[in-house]
């Protein structure tokens, strides 16, 4: 859970698999979970192999990254299409809760408390790291201060993560 292992630029999928499970969900936009949605649909039907060899690099400092678009301009994956599977698959539930917490925090930071609550209510706290639980419980203003601090630390080369 420390790092997301499926990344669009470093994934190979046979065309026949895409024909069966479908392509990216066009209702999810601007880097708000459309890739995660597709990888889950594939993994629920097919075995998945993982190779530790680096096959691509992600330029996090790029200013034109799609994931830097404002939260409220994006249509996020609701993650509810997997509700049946996650009831019997604890690994999937934990994985989805990681994304629910990320999406909840983004919406709380953006001041959208309705969407924050939507994602928050679907999370099993047992699946979250204590840092993530703390951030979810903070008032929006304090969360925003922590976010600014995180960005300043990143500028001097220090990385923080609430998910492990």
ZADO-1210 file (C-alpha; in nm, 4 decimals, padded with zeros to 6 digits):
<atoms>
<atom x="00.0000" y="00.0000" z="00.0000" code="UNK" pos="1"/>
<atom x="00.3028" y="00.2263" z="00.0164" code="UNK" pos="2"/>
<atom x="00.3093" y="00.2948" z="-00.3570" code="UNK" pos="3"/>
<atom x="00.0545" y="00.2523" z="-00.6327" code="UNK" pos="4"/>
<atom x="00.1840" y="-00.0363" z="-00.8406" code="UNK" pos="5"/>
<atom x="-00.0321" y="00.0109" z="-01.1484" code="UNK" pos="6"/>
<atom x="00.0569" y="00.3219" z="-01.3423" code="UNK" pos="7"/>
<atom x="-00.0772" y="00.3888" z="-01.6906" code="UNK" pos="8"/>
<atom x="00.2609" y="00.4600" z="-01.8497" code="UNK" pos="9"/>
<atom x="00.4091" y="00.1380" z="-01.7161" code="UNK" pos="10"/>
<atom x="00.1292" y="-00.1152" z="-01.7680" code="UNK" pos="11"/>
<atom x="00.0898" y="-00.3612" z="-02.0541" code="UNK" pos="12"/>
<atom x="-00.2531" y="-00.5128" z="-02.1159" code="UNK" pos="13"/>
<atom x="-00.3500" y="-00.7395" z="-02.4051" code="UNK" pos="14"/>
<atom x="-00.6011" y="-00.5749" z="-02.6362" code="UNK" pos="15"/>
<atom x="-00.8372" y="-00.8707" z="-02.5917" code="UNK" pos="16"/>
<atom x="-00.8585" y="-00.7960" z="-02.2170" code="UNK" pos="17"/>
<atom x="-00.9551" y="-00.4351" z="-02.2879" code="UNK" pos="18"/>
<atom x="-01.2186" y="-00.5551" z="-02.5329" code="UNK" pos="19"/>
<atom x="-01.3688" y="-00.7700" z="-02.2568" code="UNK" pos="20"/>
<atom x="-01.3517" y="-00.5376" z="-01.9539" code="UNK" pos="21"/>
<atom x="-01.3887" y="-00.2115" z="-02.1446" code="UNK" pos="22"/>
<atom x="-01.1696" y="00.0931" z="-02.1670" code="UNK" pos="23"/>
<atom x="-01.1291" y="00.3895" z="-01.9340" code="UNK" pos="24"/>
<atom x="-01.4571" y="00.5053" z="-01.7793" code="UNK" pos="25"/>
<atom x="-01.5232" y="00.8372" z="-01.9526" code="UNK" pos="26"/>
<atom x="-01.7435" y="00.9518" z="-01.6637" code="UNK" pos="27"/>
<atom x="-01.4269" y="00.9870" z="-01.4548" code="UNK" pos="28"/>
<atom x="-01.2207" y="01.2825" z="-01.5750" code="UNK" pos="29"/>
<atom x="-00.8886" y="01.4598" z="-01.5467" code="UNK" pos="30"/>
<atom x="-00.6854" y="01.2007" z="-01.3602" code="UNK" pos="31"/>
<atom x="-00.9446" y="01.1373" z="-01.0890" code="UNK" pos="32"/>
<atom x="-00.9325" y="00.7584" z="-01.0807" code="UNK" pos="33"/>
<atom x="-01.0101" y="00.6401" z="-01.4326" code="UNK" pos="34"/>
<atom x="-00.6910" y="00.4365" z="-01.4441" code="UNK" pos="35"/>
<atom x="-00.7503" y="00.2825" z="-01.1006" code="UNK" pos="36"/>
<atom x="-01.1031" y="00.1885" z="-01.2057" code="UNK" pos="37"/>
<atom x="-00.9688" y="00.0091" z="-01.5140" code="UNK" pos="38"/>
<atom x="-00.6900" y="-00.1735" z="-01.3260" code="UNK" pos="39"/>
<atom x="-00.9391" y="-00.3022" z="-01.0684" code="UNK" pos="40"/>
<atom x="-01.1770" y="-00.4271" z="-01.3370" code="UNK" pos="41"/>
<atom x="-00.8878" y="-00.6120" z="-01.5023" code="UNK" pos="42"/>
<atom x="-00.7512" y="-00.7561" z="-01.1761" code="UNK" pos="43"/>
<atom x="-01.0926" y="-00.8889" z="-01.0762" code="UNK" pos="44"/>
<atom x="-01.1080" y="-01.0992" z="-01.3950" code="UNK" pos="45"/>
<atom x="-00.7459" y="-01.1842" z="-01.4747" code="UNK" pos="46"/>
<atom x="-00.4266" y="-01.2755" z="-01.2905" code="UNK" pos="47"/>
<atom x="-00.1863" y="-00.9823" z="-01.2740" code="UNK" pos="48"/>
<atom x="00.1928" y="-01.0023" z="-01.2828" code="UNK" pos="49"/>
<atom x="00.4249" y="-00.7453" z="-01.1274" code="UNK" pos="50"/>
<atom x="00.7864" y="-00.6787" z="-01.2211" code="UNK" pos="51"/>
<atom x="01.0091" y="-00.4716" z="-00.9925" code="UNK" pos="52"/>
<atom x="01.2175" y="-00.3487" z="-01.2843" code="UNK" pos="53"/>
<atom x="01.1698" y="00.0235" z="-01.3484" code="UNK" pos="54"/>
<atom x="01.0116" y="00.0707" z="-01.6907" code="UNK" pos="55"/>
<atom x="00.9111" y="00.4376" z="-01.6686" code="UNK" pos="56"/>
<atom x="00.9724" y="00.7487" z="-01.4609" code="UNK" pos="57"/>
<atom x="00.7086" y="00.9958" z="-01.3483" code="UNK" pos="58"/>
<atom x="00.7987" y="01.3647" z="-01.3579" code="UNK" pos="59"/>
<atom x="00.6262" y="01.4953" z="-01.0439" code="UNK" pos="60"/>
<atom x="00.7515" y="01.8512" z="-01.0897" code="UNK" pos="61"/>
<atom x="00.5810" y="01.9057" z="-01.4258" code="UNK" pos="62"/>
<atom x="00.3455" y="02.2043" z="-01.4046" code="UNK" pos="63"/>
<atom x="00.1086" y="02.0757" z="-01.6754" code="UNK" pos="64"/>
<atom x="00.0269" y="01.7449" z="-01.5034" code="UNK" pos="65"/>
<atom x="-00.3402" y="01.6585" z="-01.5373" code="UNK" pos="66"/>
<atom x="-00.3567" y="01.5596" z="-01.1683" code="UNK" pos="67"/>
<atom x="-00.2789" y="01.9205" z="-01.0740" code="UNK" pos="68"/>
<atom x="-00.6182" y="02.0308" z="-01.2048" code="UNK" pos="69"/>
<atom x="-00.8423" y="02.1768" z="-00.9406" code="UNK" pos="70"/>
<atom x="-01.0325" y="01.9124" z="-00.7451" code="UNK" pos="71"/>
<atom x="-01.3733" y="02.0636" z="-00.8100" code="UNK" pos="72"/>
<atom x="-01.3150" y="02.0648" z="-01.1896" code="UNK" pos="73"/>
<atom x="-01.2663" y="01.6870" z="-01.1911" code="UNK" pos="74"/>
<atom x="-01.5170" y="01.4010" z="-01.1860" code="UNK" pos="75"/>
<atom x="-01.3788" y="01.1459" z="-00.9429" code="UNK" pos="76"/>
<atom x="-01.4420" y="00.7734" z="-00.9451" code="UNK" pos="77"/>
<atom x="-01.7111" y="00.6944" z="-00.6868" code="UNK" pos="78"/>
<atom x="-01.5531" y="00.3497" z="-00.6308" code="UNK" pos="79"/>
<atom x="-01.8990" y="00.2106" z="-00.5513" code="UNK" pos="80"/>
<atom x="-01.9140" y="-00.0138" z="-00.8593" code="UNK" pos="81"/>
<atom x="-01.6926" y="-00.2582" z="-00.6685" code="UNK" pos="82"/>
<atom x="-01.9092" y="-00.2713" z="-00.3540" code="UNK" pos="83"/>
<atom x="-02.0119" y="-00.6340" z="-00.4065" code="UNK" pos="84"/>
<atom x="-01.6563" y="-00.7553" z="-00.4666" code="UNK" pos="85"/>
<atom x="-01.5052" y="-00.5643" z="-00.1745" code="UNK" pos="86"/>
<atom x="-01.7439" y="-00.7330" z="00.0721" code="UNK" pos="87"/>
<atom x="-01.5687" y="-01.0642" z="00.0127" code="UNK" pos="88"/>
<atom x="-01.2240" y="-00.9377" z="-00.0872" code="UNK" pos="89"/>
<atom x="-01.0471" y="-00.7692" z="00.2050" code="UNK" pos="90"/>
<atom x="-00.7459" y="-00.6719" z="-00.0081" code="UNK" pos="91"/>
<atom x="-00.9707" y="-00.4904" z="-00.2528" code="UNK" pos="92"/>
<atom x="-01.1552" y="-00.3195" z="00.0344" code="UNK" pos="93"/>
<atom x="-00.8261" y="-00.1978" z="00.1817" code="UNK" pos="94"/>
<atom x="-00.7093" y="-00.0750" z="-00.1583" code="UNK" pos="95"/>
<atom x="-01.0374" y="00.1083" z="-00.2206" code="UNK" pos="96"/>
<atom x="-01.0289" y="00.2616" z="00.1265" code="UNK" pos="97"/>
<atom x="-00.6851" y="00.4018" z="00.0481" code="UNK" pos="98"/>
<atom x="-00.8330" y="00.5772" z="-00.2548" code="UNK" pos="99"/>
<atom x="-01.1475" y="00.6806" z="-00.0656" code="UNK" pos="100"/>
<atom x="-00.9280" y="00.8489" z="00.1948" code="UNK" pos="101"/>
<atom x="-00.7244" y="01.0247" z="-00.0748" code="UNK" pos="102"/>
<atom x="-01.0367" y="01.1471" z="-00.2541" code="UNK" pos="103"/>
<atom x="-01.1974" y="01.2493" z="00.0770" code="UNK" pos="104"/>
<atom x="-00.8931" y="01.4549" z="00.1756" code="UNK" pos="105"/>
<atom x="-00.8784" y="01.6264" z="-00.1646" code="UNK" pos="106"/>
<atom x="-01.2424" y="01.7277" z="-00.1357" code="UNK" pos="107"/>
<atom x="-01.2045" y="01.8436" z="00.2232" code="UNK" pos="108"/>
<atom x="-00.9080" y="02.0589" z="00.1188" code="UNK" pos="109"/>
<atom x="-01.1213" y="02.2042" z="-00.1609" code="UNK" pos="110"/>
<atom x="-01.4018" y="02.2840" z="00.0852" code="UNK" pos="111"/>
<atom x="-01.6458" y="02.0280" z="-00.0590" code="UNK" pos="112"/>
<atom x="-01.7608" y="01.8669" z="00.2644" code="UNK" pos="113"/>
<atom x="-02.0546" y="01.6844" z="00.1034" code="UNK" pos="114"/>
<atom x="-01.8236" y="01.4840" z="-00.1239" code="UNK" pos="115"/>
<atom x="-01.5746" y="01.4475" z="00.1620" code="UNK" pos="116"/>
<atom x="-01.8503" y="01.2799" z="00.3677" code="UNK" pos="117"/>
<atom x="-01.9499" y="01.0583" z="00.0737" code="UNK" pos="118"/>
<atom x="-01.6011" y="00.9065" z="00.0564" code="UNK" pos="119"/>
<atom x="-01.5441" y="00.9132" z="00.4341" code="UNK" pos="120"/>
<atom x="-01.8543" y="00.7068" z="00.5153" code="UNK" pos="121"/>
<atom x="-01.7336" y="00.4204" z="00.2931" code="UNK" pos="122"/>
<atom x="-01.4015" y="00.3780" z="00.4737" code="UNK" pos="123"/>
<atom x="-01.3245" y="00.1095" z="00.7301" code="UNK" pos="124"/>
<atom x="-01.0860" y="00.2868" z="00.9717" code="UNK" pos="125"/>
<atom x="-00.9049" y="-00.0413" z="01.0353" code="UNK" pos="126"/>
<atom x="-00.7687" y="-00.0130" z="00.6802" code="UNK" pos="127"/>
<atom x="-00.6072" y="00.3267" z="00.7375" code="UNK" pos="128"/>
<atom x="-00.2731" y="00.4335" z="00.8797" code="UNK" pos="129"/>
<atom x="-00.2991" y="00.6480" z="01.1927" code="UNK" pos="130"/>
<atom x="-00.1695" y="00.9524" z="01.0001" code="UNK" pos="131"/>
<atom x="-00.4504" y="00.9208" z="00.7465" code="UNK" pos="132"/>
<atom x="-00.7113" y="00.8894" z="01.0228" code="UNK" pos="133"/>
<atom x="-00.5683" y="01.2009" z="01.1888" code="UNK" pos="134"/>
<atom x="-00.5809" y="01.4046" z="00.8684" code="UNK" pos="135"/>
<atom x="-00.9392" y="01.2979" z="00.7981" code="UNK" pos="136"/>
<atom x="-01.0430" y="01.4150" z="01.1453" code="UNK" pos="137"/>
<atom x="-00.8826" y="01.7599" z="01.1261" code="UNK" pos="138"/>
<atom x="-01.0855" y="02.0752" z="01.0648" code="UNK" pos="139"/>
<atom x="-01.0474" y="02.1996" z="00.7067" code="UNK" pos="140"/>
<atom x="-00.8386" y="02.5044" z="00.8028" code="UNK" pos="141"/>
<atom x="-00.5813" y="02.2989" z="00.9914" code="UNK" pos="142"/>
<atom x="-00.5734" y="02.0396" z="00.7120" code="UNK" pos="143"/>
<atom x="-00.4979" y="02.3199" z="00.4656" code="UNK" pos="144"/>
<atom x="-00.2090" y="02.4395" z="00.6845" code="UNK" pos="145"/>
<atom x="-00.0658" y="02.0857" z="00.6892" code="UNK" pos="146"/>
<atom x="-00.1008" y="02.0688" z="00.3094" code="UNK" pos="147"/>
<atom x="00.0941" y="02.3950" z="00.2642" code="UNK" pos="148"/>
<atom x="00.3611" y="02.2609" z="00.5001" code="UNK" pos="149"/>
<atom x="00.3784" y="01.9349" z="00.3000" code="UNK" pos="150"/>
<atom x="00.4327" y="02.1318" z="-00.0234" code="UNK" pos="151"/>
<atom x="00.7080" y="02.3408" z="00.1387" code="UNK" pos="152"/>
<atom x="00.8838" y="02.0266" z="00.2605" code="UNK" pos="153"/>
<atom x="00.8656" y="01.8813" z="-00.0908" code="UNK" pos="154"/>
<atom x="01.0337" y="02.1956" z="-00.2275" code="UNK" pos="155"/>
<atom x="01.3389" y="02.1262" z="-00.0132" code="UNK" pos="156"/>
<atom x="01.3444" y="01.7572" z="-00.1037" code="UNK" pos="157"/>
<atom x="01.1602" y="01.6053" z="00.1925" code="UNK" pos="158"/>
<atom x="00.8774" y="01.3677" z="00.1101" code="UNK" pos="159"/>
<atom x="00.5794" y="01.2972" z="00.3337" code="UNK" pos="160"/>
<atom x="00.3066" y="01.0385" z="00.2999" code="UNK" pos="161"/>
<atom x="-00.0125" y="00.9877" z="00.5004" code="UNK" pos="162"/>
<atom x="-00.0781" y="00.6372" z="00.3709" code="UNK" pos="163"/>
<atom x="00.1995" y="00.4391" z="00.5433" code="UNK" pos="164"/>
</atoms>
